[in-house]
Amino acid sequence: MNAIALAAIGLFIFVLGYRFYSKFVAEKIYRLDPNYVTPAHRYKDGVDFVPTNKFVLWGHHFTSVAGAAPILGPAIAVYWGWLPAVLWVVFGTVFAAGVHDFGTLVVSVRNKGQSMGTLANKLVGQRAKILFLFIILILVLMVNAVFAWVIANLFITFPSSVLPVFIQIPLAVWIGHAVYKRNAKMLVPSLVALAVMYLVAVLAAEYQILQIDLVRYMGGEDGAGIFGLGAISSAFFIWIVVLMIYVYIASTLPVWKLLQPRDFINSHQLVVGLGILYLGLLFTNPSITAPITNPDANDVSWFPLLFITIACGAISGFHGLVSSGTSSKQLNKETDARFVGYAGAVGEGVLALISIIAVITLFPNADAFKESYNSFAAASGGGLGNFVLGASQLANGLGIPAEVASTIVSIIVVSFAATTLDTSVRLMRYIISELGTEYKVPALEKTHVATTIAVVSSAALVLIPEGPNGFGSGGYLLWPLFGTSNQLLAGINLLLISIWLKRLGRNYLITLIPMVFLMFMTLYAMISQVFTQWAWWNEQSSTLLFVFGALILGFALWICLTAISTLMSKNQTPLDPNE
Amino acid sequence: MLDHVKKLIAYYEEVLSMPHRQEIARELRNEDDLFLLMLYSEMIGIPNPVYYYTLELYPHMIEKFHDWHLRMGMEKSPLSGIRCC
């Protein structure tokens, strides 16, 4: 099949989903009211609550939710063949992610712009909120550990990307200073920064002296390295230590100094990346060489793991945190929620779709694909590298030389992963502080104590000696839990929306059905993994996975039971939507 | 055509600056809060040797003062001398 046709079909279904399904949901289920006074107007304070144009808010929402995850998940999930991955991305976005992101936005708008955690407290009870915090805590711990490995791995595989990525830091600090202290406009400085980065990338791709290649410095792959670790492991060790020091600083600095200006540069990269990939697709017109379904993929079953592997890109609980955290406080009119929430999810789907296409058009034939994706572990370890190569092949169609293209694509991926990394370290710090407040341990509320706990625990997880992808990949030990806990969060969000809809006396099937589907897949995956794979009585037992898996499973069941009993309870006071 | 491009650039600029604007506003608000607290430190029991002069500022900052005490969770003005609401 032709890749352009596949992309066109996917995009067409996204358009239909937005045009018809989201309209139906907006009018009949969430019943958006153009006259409702949104929190942005009611609590307008010029800081958090600011009425914002819907297109601007969409841009902001989309760049906040799009990161490395919608690239990573699909690039791994094509292991089972491209059709299942495409179907889940397309229909998952239309029927699950759309209503989820849209719904969390609406519920939050109708509840003073409060976040889903606070709403869990209100709709289900205090215990639900604390469990919610614990699940998010484990989730961000995994993200920290895995993304540190992902970045280190890209630095080692594509040494020409190191210098451009590091140059981004002083450039970002400069932009932050120019904008904050001198009130400059930010478009021109951030475009200049991007141009400098890409120029350095072109030079680094051309001249070996500009490539910071630790493995080469230590005498190549067979070199001795440090602490007797071997060259590659030593390189991982050094990069991870550097990254951990970096995230410590990045997550304790005021956000305007480094994080935000870096995000601006990265949002350009998102636009540039999407532009290059879709244009490249049009120009190269590649054919799909990966198999439709992969019958050899039987070491890990697609059912239910496909629905867990592609989390962001189909449905993701993290989006609910953004929707109810910042976007809901800035919604100008309630009717804008459809565009911001639903079309935001569609944007993510578009990214996931091109990620799949980049990978499935990379290989010359199906055998080469099967060789690269010969096991689920190989798919997990090599998925991202395959995306970089596939994407650079598409970019190559626009006349960008292959070496430069792969450097630029790896810079884009590293930048996304780094943003996710320092946001999630920051998030982890906030949660540790909040748990400190909740359990009355005031020491945990201190910035440096909380950050130290966050960074040290992530580093410890990364550096666990026997990671599945070699030294430094300790995060992958927990990675099988990432998808499940993320989907769990999405499921809980959908459940909360259903409870809210029921208490308003409306049809709540629209969120309950995706919720049941998602919870079934997630709990099925978790129970089978925890008890038939990781528990100590099995061959592949893993104490770490078993303990964390069992913990999350316990939390999940607890929240589900509490929430379901709330949903079923007959004597609930009906809510007044205008309250 | 040029107008459209200009509009597009303005839109792009606004998307970019949105979170940044929020952060700057937050920093500014924190600074303002600290300033107000120093001016009206009396009400939390810290003696203010120059209260006589700081009170002179009151007519100029009455609106800001009102916003501030609302944000601090006090429905009515905490200073009996200042009745903004």
Chai-1 contact restraints between the chains, C-beta under 6 A:
chainA,res_idxA,chainB,res_idxB,connection_type,confidence,min_distance_angstrom,max_distance_angstrom,comment,restraint_id
A,G46,B,A25,contact,1.0,0.0,6.0,A-B,restraint_1
A,V47,B,A25,contact,1.0,0.0,6.0,A-B,restraint_2
A,V47,B,R26,contact,1.0,0.0,6.0,A-B,restraint_3
A,V47,B,R29,contact,1.0,0.0,6.0,A-B,restraint_4
A,V56,B,E14,contact,1.0,0.0,6.0,A-B,restraint_5
A,V56,B,V15,contact,1.0,0.0,6.0,A-B,restraint_6
A,G59,B,V15,contact,1.0,0.0,6.0,A-B,restraint_7
A,H60,B,V15,contact,1.0,0.0,6.0,A-B,restraint_8
A,H60,B,M18,contact,1.0,0.0,6.0,A-B,restraint_9
A,Y180,B,I24,contact,1.0,0.0,6.0,A-B,restraint_10
A,M186,B,L16,contact,1.0,0.0,6.0,A-B,restraint_11
A,M186,B,S17,contact,1.0,0.0,6.0,A-B,restraint_12
A,L187,B,E13,contact,1.0,0.0,6.0,A-B,restraint_13
A,V255,B,E23,contact,1.0,0.0,6.0,A-B,restraint_14
A,W256,B,E23,contact,1.0,0.0,6.0,A-B,restraint_15
A,Q260,B,P19,contact,1.0,0.0,6.0,A-B,restraint_16
A,Q260,B,H20,contact,1.0,0.0,6.0,A-B,restraint_17
A,F264,B,L16,contact,1.0,0.0,6.0,A-B,restraint_18
